Amino acid sequence: MIVDLPLEEQLALEKHVRAARDCGDVDEIKELCGELLKQSVMQKNLLRQAVGRIAELEQQKDLAKAAHMKIVAEKQQEEERAKRNIFNVILNLFHRGK
């Protein structure tokens, strides 16, 4: 998947990158680096959890759909049996009447 940033976000990002590169304060750069590492790990874990949850929901949806389809098929079979039974009853009544 390719990240497509809007132009406004690209420009804001470039502004921050240049500010970090131009910074001469080593302690400030260390602090920024530490915060960026923490943020990166948090975002990676959030993304992993979100993808896992999406997969779980997709699986639940598929299972629910399969269960629904089974119920519909069983109901159709039951309706067909009922029609055949009615037909057989009518046929038996017809033959008795002869």
N, CA, C and O atoms as a GROMACS GRO file, in nm:
protein
  392
    1MET      N    1   0.085  -0.117   0.000
    1MET     CA    2   0.000   0.000   0.000
    1MET      C    3   0.090   0.123   0.000
    1MET      O    4   0.190   0.128   0.071
    2ILE      N    5   0.053   0.219  -0.078
    2ILE     CA    6   0.132   0.341  -0.090
    2ILE      C    7   0.059   0.453  -0.016
    2ILE      O    8  -0.061   0.473  -0.035
    3VAL      N    9   0.132   0.526   0.068
    3VAL     CA   10   0.074   0.639   0.140
    3VAL      C   11   0.073   0.759   0.048
    3VAL      O   12   0.176   0.797  -0.008
    4ASP      N   13  -0.044   0.818   0.032
    4ASP     CA   14  -0.060   0.934  -0.055
    4ASP      C   15  -0.096   1.054   0.032
    4ASP      O   16  -0.212   1.071   0.069
    5LEU      N   17   0.002   1.136   0.062
    5LEU     CA   18  -0.023   1.253   0.145
    5LEU      C   19  -0.071   1.370   0.060
    5LEU      O   20  -0.018   1.393  -0.049
    6PRO      N   21  -0.171   1.442   0.108
    6PRO     CA   22  -0.211   1.564   0.039
    6PRO      C   23  -0.095   1.664   0.038
    6PRO      O   24  -0.008   1.660   0.125
    7LEU      N   25  -0.096   1.752  -0.059
    7LEU     CA   26   0.014   1.848  -0.074
    7LEU      C   27   0.036   1.930   0.053
    7LEU      O   28   0.151   1.954   0.092
    8GLU      N   29  -0.071   1.971   0.118
    8GLU     CA   30  -0.058   2.051   0.241
    8GLU      C   31   0.018   1.974   0.349
    8GLU      O   32   0.103   2.031   0.418
    9GLU      N   33  -0.011   1.845   0.363
    9GLU     CA   34   0.060   1.764   0.462
    9GLU      C   35   0.205   1.740   0.422
    9GLU      O   36   0.293   1.738   0.507
   10GLN      N   37   0.230   1.723   0.292
   10GLN     CA   38   0.368   1.706   0.245
   10GLN      C   39   0.451   1.830   0.278
   10GLN      O   40   0.566   1.818   0.322
   11LEU      N   41   0.393   1.947   0.256
   11LEU     CA   42   0.465   2.072   0.285
   11LEU      C   43   0.490   2.089   0.434
   11LEU      O   44   0.598   2.131   0.475
   12ALA      N   45   0.391   2.058   0.516
   12ALA     CA   46   0.407   2.068   0.661
   12ALA      C   47   0.515   1.971   0.709
   12ALA      O   48   0.597   2.006   0.793
   13LEU      N   49   0.514   1.850   0.654
   13LEU     CA   50   0.616   1.751   0.690
   13LEU      C   51   0.755   1.801   0.652
   13LEU      O   52   0.849   1.793   0.732
   14GLU      N   53   0.768   1.851   0.532
   14GLU     CA   54   0.898   1.902   0.486
   14GLU      C   55   0.946   2.016   0.574
   14GLU      O   56   1.066   2.027   0.602
   15LYS      N   57   0.856   2.100   0.618
   15LYS     CA   58   0.891   2.212   0.708
   15LYS      C   59   0.950   2.158   0.838
   15LYS      O   60   1.050   2.210   0.888
   16HIS      N   61   0.885   2.054   0.895
   16HIS     CA   62   0.934   1.996   1.020
   16HIS      C   63   1.068   1.924   1.000
   16HIS      O   64   1.156   1.932   1.086
   17VAL      N   65   1.083   1.856   0.888
   17VAL     CA   66   1.210   1.787   0.858
   17VAL      C   67   1.323   1.888   0.850
   17VAL      O   68   1.430   1.867   0.907
   18ARG      N   69   1.301   1.997   0.780
   18ARG     CA   70   1.405   2.100   0.766
   18ARG      C   71   1.438   2.164   0.901
   18ARG      O   72   1.554   2.192   0.930
   19ALA      N   73   1.335   2.186   0.982
   19ALA     CA   74   1.359   2.244   1.115
   19ALA      C   75   1.444   2.151   1.200
   19ALA      O   76   1.533   2.197   1.271
   20ALA      N   77   1.419   2.020   1.193
   20ALA     CA   78   1.497   1.923   1.269
   20ALA      C   79   1.641   1.918   1.218
   20ALA      O   80   1.735   1.910   1.298
   21ARG      N   81   1.658   1.922   1.086
   21ARG     CA   82   1.793   1.918   1.029
   21ARG      C   83   1.873   2.044   1.061
   21ARG      O   84   1.995   2.038   1.077
   22ASP      N   85   1.805   2.156   1.071
   22ASP     CA   86   1.873   2.282   1.098
   22ASP      C   87   1.900   2.304   1.246
   22ASP      O   88   1.973   2.396   1.283
   23CYS      N   89   1.842   2.220   1.331
   23CYS     CA   90   1.858   2.236   1.476
   23CYS      C   91   2.001   2.201   1.517
   23CYS      O   92   2.053   2.096   1.480
   24GLY      N   93   2.062   2.290   1.592
   24GLY     CA   94   2.199   2.266   1.636
   24GLY      C   95   2.206   2.214   1.779
   24GLY      O   96   2.314   2.180   1.828
   25ASP      N   97   2.095   2.207   1.847
   25ASP     CA   98   2.090   2.164   1.986
   25ASP      C   99   2.080   2.011   1.991
   25ASP      O  100   1.976   1.953   1.961
   26VAL      N  101   2.190   1.948   2.030
   26VAL     CA  102   2.197   1.802   2.032
   26VAL      C  103   2.096   1.742   2.130
   26VAL      O  104   2.034   1.640   2.100
   27ASP      N  105   2.078   1.804   2.244
   27ASP     CA  106   1.982   1.752   2.342
   27ASP      C  107   1.839   1.756   2.287
   27ASP      O  108   1.761   1.664   2.308
   28GLU      N  109   1.808   1.864   2.217
   28GLU     CA  110   1.674   1.875   2.157
   28GLU      C  111   1.655   1.768   2.049
   28GLU      O  112   1.547   1.710   2.038
   29ILE      N  113   1.759   1.742   1.971
   29ILE     CA  114   1.752   1.639   1.867
   29ILE      C  115   1.736   1.501   1.931
   29ILE      O  116   1.660   1.418   1.881
   30LYS      N  117   1.808   1.474   2.042
   30LYS     CA  118   1.794   1.347   2.112
   30LYS      C  119   1.652   1.328   2.164
   30LYS      O  120   1.594   1.220   2.152
   31GLU      N  121   1.597   1.434   2.221
   31GLU     CA  122   1.460   1.428   2.273
   31GLU      C  123   1.361   1.400   2.161
   31GLU      O  124   1.272   1.316   2.175
   32LEU      N  125   1.378   1.470   2.049
   32LEU     CA  126   1.291   1.450   1.933
   32LEU      C  127   1.303   1.307   1.881
   32LEU      O  128   1.203   1.244   1.850
   33CYS      N  129   1.424   1.257   1.871
   33CYS     CA  130   1.448   1.122   1.822
   33CYS      C  131   1.379   1.019   1.914
   33CYS      O  132   1.316   0.925   1.865
   34GLY      N  133   1.392   1.036   2.043
   34GLY     CA  134   1.329   0.946   2.138
   34GLY      C  135   1.177   0.946   2.124
   34GLY      O  136   1.114   0.841   2.124
   35GLU      N  137   1.120   1.064   2.112
   35GLU     CA  138   0.975   1.075   2.097
   35GLU      C  139   0.928   1.012   1.965
   35GLU      O  140   0.824   0.947   1.961
   36LEU      N  141   1.005   1.033   1.859
   36LEU     CA  142   0.969   0.974   1.730
   36LEU      C  143   0.975   0.821   1.734
   36LEU      O  144   0.892   0.754   1.673
   37LEU      N  145   1.074   0.766   1.804
   37LEU     CA  146   1.083   0.621   1.818
   37LEU      C  147   0.963   0.565   1.894
   37LEU      O  148   0.905   0.464   1.856
   38LYS      N  149   0.927   0.632   2.004
   38LYS     CA  150   0.810   0.590   2.081
   38LYS      C  151   0.684   0.595   1.994
   38LYS      O  152   0.604   0.501   1.994
   39GLN      N  153   0.668   0.705   1.922
   39GLN     CA  154   0.550   0.721   1.837
   39GLN      C  155   0.546   0.614   1.728
   39GLN      O  156   0.439   0.562   1.697
   40SER      N  157   0.660   0.583   1.672
   40SER     CA  158   0.667   0.482   1.567
   40SER      C  159   0.622   0.346   1.619
   40SER      O  160   0.545   0.276   1.553
   41VAL      N  161   0.670   0.308   1.736
   41VAL     CA  162   0.633   0.179   1.794
   41VAL      C  163   0.484   0.176   1.826
   41VAL      O  164   0.416   0.076   1.800
   42MET      N  165   0.432   0.285   1.882
   42MET     CA  166   0.289   0.292   1.914
   42MET      C  167   0.204   0.281   1.787
   42MET      O  168   0.104   0.208   1.785
   43GLN      N  169   0.243   0.352   1.682
   43GLN     CA  170   0.167   0.347   1.557
   43GLN      C  171   0.173   0.209   1.494
   43GLN      O  172   0.074   0.160   1.440
   44LYS      N  173   0.290   0.145   1.499
   44LYS     CA  174   0.304   0.010   1.444
   44LYS      C  175   0.212  -0.087   1.515
   44LYS      O  176   0.145  -0.169   1.452
   45ASN      N  177   0.209  -0.078   1.648
   45ASN     CA  178   0.123  -0.167   1.726
   45ASN      C  179  -0.025  -0.136   1.704
   45ASN      O  180  -0.107  -0.228   1.696
   46LEU      N  181  -0.058  -0.010   1.695
   46LEU     CA  182  -0.196   0.028   1.669
   46LEU      C  183  -0.241  -0.026   1.533
   46LEU      O  184  -0.351  -0.080   1.521
   47LEU      N  185  -0.156  -0.013   1.434
   47LEU     CA  186  -0.189  -0.062   1.301
   47LEU      C  187  -0.204  -0.214   1.300
   47LEU      O  188  -0.296  -0.268   1.239
   48ARG      N  189  -0.114  -0.283   1.369
   48ARG     CA  190  -0.121  -0.429   1.378
   48ARG      C  191  -0.251  -0.472   1.446
   48ARG      O  192  -0.318  -0.564   1.399
   49GLN      N  193  -0.287  -0.406   1.555
   49GLN     CA  194  -0.410  -0.439   1.626
   49GLN      C  195  -0.533  -0.409   1.540
   49GLN      O  196  -0.629  -0.486   1.540
   50ALA      N  197  -0.530  -0.298   1.469
   50ALA     CA  198  -0.644  -0.260   1.385
   50ALA      C  199  -0.662  -0.362   1.272
   50ALA      O  200  -0.775  -0.403   1.243
   51VAL      N  201  -0.553  -0.401   1.210
   51VAL     CA  202  -0.562  -0.500   1.101
   51VAL      C  203  -0.613  -0.633   1.156
   51VAL      O  204  -0.694  -0.700   1.092
   52GLY      N  205  -0.566  -0.672   1.274
   52GLY     CA  206  -0.613  -0.795   1.338
   52GLY      C  207  -0.762  -0.788   1.368
   52GLY      O  208  -0.834  -0.886   1.347
   53ARG      N  209  -0.808  -0.675   1.416
   53ARG     CA  210  -0.950  -0.658   1.448
   53ARG      C  211  -1.034  -0.662   1.321
   53ARG      O  212  -1.142  -0.721   1.319
   54ILE      N  213  -0.985  -0.598   1.216
   54ILE     CA  214  -1.056  -0.600   1.088
   54ILE      C  215  -1.069  -0.743   1.037
   54ILE      O  216  -1.175  -0.784   0.991
   55ALA      N  217  -0.960  -0.819   1.046
   55ALA     CA  218  -0.963  -0.959   1.003
   55ALA      C  219  -1.063  -1.039   1.086
   55ALA      O  220  -1.137  -1.122   1.032
   56GLU      N  221  -1.066  -1.014   1.215
   56GLU     CA  222  -1.159  -1.083   1.304
   56GLU      C  223  -1.304  -1.051   1.267
   56GLU      O  224  -1.389  -1.140   1.261
   57LEU      N  225  -1.332  -0.923   1.241
   57LEU     CA  226  -1.468  -0.883   1.203
   57LEU      C  227  -1.508  -0.940   1.068
   57LEU      O  228  -1.623  -0.979   1.048
   58GLU      N  229  -1.413  -0.946   0.975
   58GLU     CA  230  -1.441  -1.006   0.844
   58GLU      C  231  -1.476  -1.154   0.860
   58GLU      O  232  -1.568  -1.205   0.796
   59GLN      N  233  -1.402  -1.223   0.947
   59GLN     CA  234  -1.429  -1.365   0.970
   59GLN      C  235  -1.568  -1.384   1.033
   59GLN      O  236  -1.642  -1.474   0.994
   60GLN      N  237  -1.602  -1.299   1.130
   60GLN     CA  238  -1.734  -1.307   1.192
   60GLN      C  239  -1.843  -1.281   1.090
   60GLN      O  240  -1.947  -1.348   1.091
   61LYS      N  241  -1.820  -1.185   1.001
   61LYS     CA  242  -1.918  -1.154   0.897
   61LYS      C  243  -1.936  -1.275   0.805
   61LYS      O  244  -2.049  -1.311   0.770
   62ASP      N  245  -1.825  -1.337   0.766
   62ASP     CA  246  -1.833  -1.454   0.677
   62ASP      C  247  -1.906  -1.570   0.744
   62ASP      O  248  -1.986  -1.638   0.681
   63LEU      N  249  -1.879  -1.590   0.874
   63LEU     CA  250  -1.947  -1.698   0.947
   63LEU      C  251  -2.096  -1.670   0.959
   63LEU      O  252  -2.179  -1.761   0.944
   64ALA      N  253  -2.131  -1.545   0.986
   64ALA     CA  254  -2.272  -1.508   0.997
   64ALA      C  255  -2.343  -1.525   0.862
   64ALA      O  256  -2.457  -1.571   0.856
   65LYS      N  257  -2.274  -1.488   0.756
   65LYS     CA  258  -2.333  -1.502   0.622
   65LYS      C  259  -2.355  -1.651   0.590
   65LYS      O  260  -2.459  -1.688   0.536
   66ALA      N  261  -2.257  -1.734   0.623
   66ALA     CA  262  -2.269  -1.878   0.597
   66ALA      C  263  -2.385  -1.936   0.679
   66ALA      O  264  -2.461  -2.018   0.628
   67ALA      N  265  -2.398  -1.895   0.804
   67ALA     CA  266  -2.507  -1.944   0.889
   67ALA      C  267  -2.642  -1.900   0.832
   67ALA      O  268  -2.738  -1.978   0.831
   68HIS      N  269  -2.649  -1.777   0.786
   68HIS     CA  270  -2.773  -1.726   0.726
   68HIS      C  271  -2.809  -1.805   0.601
   68HIS      O  272  -2.925  -1.842   0.581
   69MET      N  273  -2.710  -1.831   0.518
   69MET     CA  274  -2.735  -1.906   0.395
   69MET      C  275  -2.783  -2.048   0.426
   69MET      O  276  -2.869  -2.101   0.356
   70LYS      N  277  -2.728  -2.108   0.532
   70LYS     CA  278  -2.771  -2.242   0.573
   70LYS      C  279  -2.916  -2.240   0.618
   70LYS      O  280  -2.994  -2.328   0.582
   71ILE      N  281  -2.952  -2.139   0.695
   71ILE     CA  282  -3.090  -2.127   0.744
   71ILE      C  283  -3.186  -2.109   0.626
   71ILE      O  284  -3.292  -2.170   0.622
   72VAL      N  285  -3.148  -2.024   0.531
   72VAL     CA  286  -3.233  -2.001   0.414
   72VAL      C  287  -3.249  -2.131   0.334
   72VAL      O  288  -3.359  -2.163   0.291
   73ALA      N  289  -3.140  -2.204   0.315
   73ALA     CA  290  -3.147  -2.330   0.240
   73ALA      C  291  -3.235  -2.432   0.312
   73ALA      O  292  -3.314  -2.502   0.249
   74GLU      N  293  -3.222  -2.440   0.444
   74GLU     CA  294  -3.305  -2.533   0.521
   74GLU      C  295  -3.452  -2.494   0.512
   74GLU      O  296  -3.539  -2.581   0.502
   75LYS      N  297  -3.481  -2.366   0.515
   75LYS     CA  298  -3.619  -2.320   0.505
   75LYS      C  299  -3.676  -2.352   0.367
   75LYS      O  300  -3.791  -2.394   0.355
   76GLN      N  301  -3.595  -2.334   0.264
   76GLN     CA  302  -3.640  -2.369   0.129
   76GLN      C  303  -3.668  -2.518   0.117
   76GLN      O  304  -3.767  -2.558   0.056
   77GLN      N  305  -3.582  -2.601   0.175
   77GLN     CA  306  -3.603  -2.746   0.172
   77GLN      C  307  -3.731  -2.782   0.246
   77GLN      O  308  -3.808  -2.868   0.201
   78GLU      N  309  -3.753  -2.717   0.358
   78GLU     CA  310  -3.874  -2.743   0.436
   78GLU      C  311  -3.999  -2.705   0.356
   78GLU      O  312  -4.099  -2.777   0.358
   79GLU      N  313  -3.993  -2.593   0.287
   79GLU     CA  314  -4.106  -2.550   0.204
   79GLU      C  315  -4.131  -2.648   0.089
   79GLU      O  316  -4.246  -2.676   0.055
   80GLU      N  317  -4.024  -2.699   0.030
   80GLU     CA  318  -4.038  -2.798  -0.078
   80GLU      C  319  -4.101  -2.927  -0.026
   80GLU      O  320  -4.187  -2.985  -0.092
   81ARG      N  321  -4.059  -2.971   0.092
   81ARG     CA  322  -4.118  -3.092   0.152
   81ARG      C  323  -4.267  -3.070   0.179
   81ARG      O  324  -4.349  -3.159   0.155
   82ALA      N  325  -4.301  -2.952   0.229
   82ALA     CA  326  -4.441  -2.921   0.258
   82ALA      C  327  -4.524  -2.923   0.130
   82ALA      O  328  -4.636  -2.973   0.128
   83LYS      N  329  -4.469  -2.868   0.023
   83LYS     CA  330  -4.540  -2.869  -0.106
   83LYS      C  331  -4.561  -3.012  -0.155
   83LYS      O  332  -4.669  -3.047  -0.204
   84ARG      N  333  -4.456  -3.095  -0.142
   84ARG     CA  334  -4.469  -3.235  -0.185
   84ARG      C  335  -4.574  -3.309  -0.101
   84ARG      O  336  -4.650  -3.390  -0.153
   85ASN      N  337  -4.576  -3.280   0.030
   85ASN     CA  338  -4.674  -3.344   0.118
   85ASN      C  339  -4.815  -3.304   0.078
   85ASN      O  340  -4.905  -3.388   0.074
   86ILE      N  341  -4.834  -3.176   0.050
   86ILE     CA  342  -4.967  -3.130   0.009
   86ILE      C  343  -5.005  -3.196  -0.122
   86ILE      O  344  -5.120  -3.239  -0.139
   87PHE      N  345  -4.912  -3.205  -0.214
   87PHE     CA  346  -4.938  -3.269  -0.343
   87PHE      C  347  -4.976  -3.414  -0.323
   87PHE      O  348  -5.070  -3.463  -0.386
   88ASN      N  349  -4.903  -3.485  -0.236
   88ASN     CA  350  -4.933  -3.626  -0.209
   88ASN      C  351  -5.070  -3.643  -0.145
   88ASN      O  352  -5.142  -3.738  -0.177
   89VAL      N  353  -5.107  -3.553  -0.055
   89VAL     CA  354  -5.239  -3.561   0.009
   89VAL      C  355  -5.347  -3.543  -0.096
   89VAL      O  356  -5.445  -3.618  -0.098
   90ILE      N  357  -5.331  -3.443  -0.182
   90ILE     CA  358  -5.429  -3.418  -0.287
   90ILE      C  359  -5.436  -3.538  -0.382
   90ILE      O  360  -5.545  -3.580  -0.420
   91LEU      N  361  -5.322  -3.592  -0.418
   91LEU     CA  362  -5.318  -3.708  -0.508
   91LEU      C  363  -5.387  -3.828  -0.445
   91LEU      O  364  -5.461  -3.899  -0.514
   92ASN      N  365  -5.365  -3.852  -0.315
   92ASN     CA  366  -5.430  -3.963  -0.244
   92ASN      C  367  -5.582  -3.942  -0.239
   92ASN      O  368  -5.658  -4.037  -0.259
   93LEU      N  369  -5.624  -3.820  -0.213
   93LEU     CA  370  -5.768  -3.792  -0.210
   93LEU      C  371  -5.830  -3.815  -0.348
   93LEU      O  372  -5.942  -3.865  -0.359
   94PHE      N  373  -5.758  -3.779  -0.451
   94PHE     CA  374  -5.806  -3.797  -0.588
   94PHE      C  375  -5.823  -3.945  -0.620
   94PHE      O  376  -5.923  -3.986  -0.679
   95HIS      N  377  -5.723  -4.026  -0.580
   95HIS     CA  378  -5.730  -4.169  -0.607
   95HIS      C  379  -5.839  -4.237  -0.526
   95HIS      O  380  -5.900  -4.333  -0.574
   96ARG      N  381  -5.864  -4.192  -0.406
   96ARG     CA  382  -5.970  -4.250  -0.322
   96ARG      C  383  -6.107  -4.219  -0.382
   96ARG      O  384  -6.200  -4.298  -0.370
   97GLY      N  385  -6.116  -4.105  -0.445
   97GLY     CA  386  -6.244  -4.064  -0.501
   97GLY      C  387  -6.282  -4.144  -0.623
   97GLY      O  388  -6.398  -4.138  -0.664
   98LYS      N  389  -6.191  -4.216  -0.683
   98LYS     CA  390  -6.222  -4.294  -0.805
   98LYS      C  391  -6.285  -4.424  -0.773
   98LYS      O  392  -6.316  -4.501  -0.864
   0.00000   0.00000   0.00000
